[in-house]
């Protein structure tokens, strides 16, 4: 009986030591089957890191339940918690999504068809007539003066006594929100922080109110940003 008990204890101890031992894990980082080079692979648990080569391949020491982070300035960071099956196979394939590019100062303008453009339309007489009528209507209405109820050269009795200064509307600083959206994958709030979609905006305002968010804007450090979001998430949940 004692022999069986000792054998069982030894076996469990051996299995536990194996599960806690770091193993060399190999992997490949891609985007739509295209290898990604110079992707930073960080073992947050073990505080070690490496980068992918020209073929998108990497190798790093890790053990079960270690948290791996894949980071690049051009791609959304990806977080992966290793399982025993990952270490047993010795290889993982990671897919990263590119960051969305922001378009600034986009101007949308309308154009009026002229006669040369009308000729390019296929023989659709009805459509041509609609364009001609619309063009004539625009030319007529642009020359019509509309009475706005004001007396020309009339006295302005509201100036200067009753003219109240207009309040300057300050634009809300959304730089921190843009930083989080650009750095985090789309399902980060639901999958990692367990925040409901309708609570996302409230949570971001809650984080933005913290003075540390302004420091993170200057550093642009993904690891510090993640730690900050996880810490604020605990505070946010405690307020409910």
N, C-alpha and C positions, 0 to 999 in steps of 0.2 A: 504494500500500500504506500509506504514511504517512498519507494523507488518511483512509482507512477507519479506521485505528487511532485517529486523533485524534477522528474522528466518534464512534466507539464509546465512547471515554473520556469525551467530553463528554456523551453520552447517559446513561451510567451516573452521572456526577456530578450531572446534572440530576435524575435519578430519585431519587438519594440525598438531594439537597437538598429535594426535594418531600416525601419520606417523613419527614424530620426537621423539617419546618415545621409549626408549630401551625395548626390550622384551627378555625373556629367550629363546634362540635358542638351541635346542638339535641336535645332529648329530652323525654320525658314519664314521670313516675313515677305508677304506679297500684297499686291493690289490688283485684283482681277487677273490673277495668275502671272503678273509681271513682278519679278524680284525687286525688292526695295533695298538699296544700299545705304549705309551710314545711318541706319535707324538705331537709336540708343536703346539698349535692352537693360533694364534695371531690376535687380532683385532687391525689392524694398525691404524684405525681411532680413536678408543676409547683408545688406548694405554693400552689394557688389554690382558691377555693371560691365557691359561690353557693347560692341557695335557690330552690325551686320556687314558682311563683305560684299564684293561686287555681285555675287549670286544671291544676295539676300539671306545668307546662312549665318548662323551664330551658334556658339556653345557656351554654357554657363553652369556653374555648380548650383544645385538646388535640391530641395527636399519637398515632401508633400506639405501642402497648405502654404507654401511660400507664395508671396504676391509678386508677380512679374509685371513690369510696366514697360510699354513700348512707346517711345516718344520721338517725334520729329517735328520741326517747325512747319512743315508743309502738310502734315497729316494729323487727324484727330488721335489723341493718345488712347491707347488700348490697355486695359488692365485685365490680368488673368490670374486666377488662383489655381495653383497646380494641384492635381489629384494623383493618387497612387498609380492610376492607369497611365497617366502622362509619363511618369518616371519609369514604369515598367516597359512601355514602348520605346522610351528614350528619344522620342522625336515629337515635335509639335509644329503645326502649321498655323500661322497667324495672319489674318487678313486685316489691313488697315484702310480706312477711308480718307480721301483727301479733304482738306478744309475747304469750305465754301468761300469763294472770292467775293468780297463786298464791292459793289458798283457804286461809285460816288458821282454826284453831279450829273445824273442821267436826265436829259431833257427830251421830252416827247412833244413833237410839234405836228400840227396838222397842215396838210397841203391842199390847195385848190387846183382841180384839174383845169388845164388850158386846152386849147383846140388841138395842139399836137399830141397831147396825151389821150384825148378822146379818140383820135384816129387809131391809136394802138389797141383799143378795146375791140374784141371780136364783134362781128356784125350783130350787135344786140341793140336795136333801135330804142327799145323801152328804157334800157339802162342809160343810154346816151342822153335821152330826153330828160331823165331825172337829174343828171349831172348839169345839163345846160340850165334847167329851171332853178336848181339850187344855186348855181353861180350867179344868175341874174338876180335872185332874191338877196344874196349876200351883198351885191353891188348896190342895190336899192336901199336896203336897211342901213348900210354903212353911211349913207348921206342924209338920213332922216334925223332931225334933232328932236329929242324927247324932253318934254317939259318936266322938270324935277320938283316943281312947287316952290322954288326959291325966286326971290325978287332980285333982278340983276342990279348990282351996285347997292344993295340994301344994307342997312346998318346991322352990325353984329352986336346985339344987346348982351350976349353972353361973354363978351370979351372986354376987359380981362378979369372981371369980378367973379363970374360964375364958371369960368373955364377951369375945371379940376384937372390937375396933372394926371396923365395916364400912368398906371403902374407898369413898370417894366416886367415883362413875363420872362422869367429865367428858364432857360432850357434845362431839362433834367440831365444830370451827368450819368450817362449809360455806358461809360467806358468799361466799368467792371463787368457789366452784363455781357458786353461784346467779347470781353476776354474769356469769360467762362464758356460762352457758346462756341467760341472758336477753338477752345482747348479741350472741351469735353465731347464725347460721343453723344449722339441724340438720345440714347436710352440710359444715360448716366443717372439722371434724376430718378427715374422709375426703378431701374435695376439695382443701382448701387446705394442711392440715398433713400429709396423707398418713399419718394415724395410724389403725391398725386399730381397729374397734369394741371389741375386748376389751382394748385398751391405753388407752382413753380415761380410765377411772377412775384408772389408775396415773399417767398424764400429769398429770391435774388435781391429784393428791396431790403430785406432783413440783413443780408450779408453786406450790402452796399453801405448800410448805416454804420457799420463797424469801421473805425479809423484804420484798421489793419488792411482793409481792402485797397486803400489808396497806396499803401506801401507795396502791395502785391502788383499794382499796376506798373510801378517803376522797375520791379525786379523781373517780372514775367517768368517766374520759376514754377514749372508745372507741379513739382512735388510739394512745394509749399502751398500752392493754390489748392491742391487736393486735400492736404491736411487741414487747411483752413475751412474748406467746405464741409468736411466730415465733422469738425469741431462745432461749426455753426449749426449743422444739422441736429446735433444732440441738444443744443440750446433751443433750437426751433421746436423740436418735439416736446421739450419740457414745458413750453409755453401753452401747449394745447390743453 
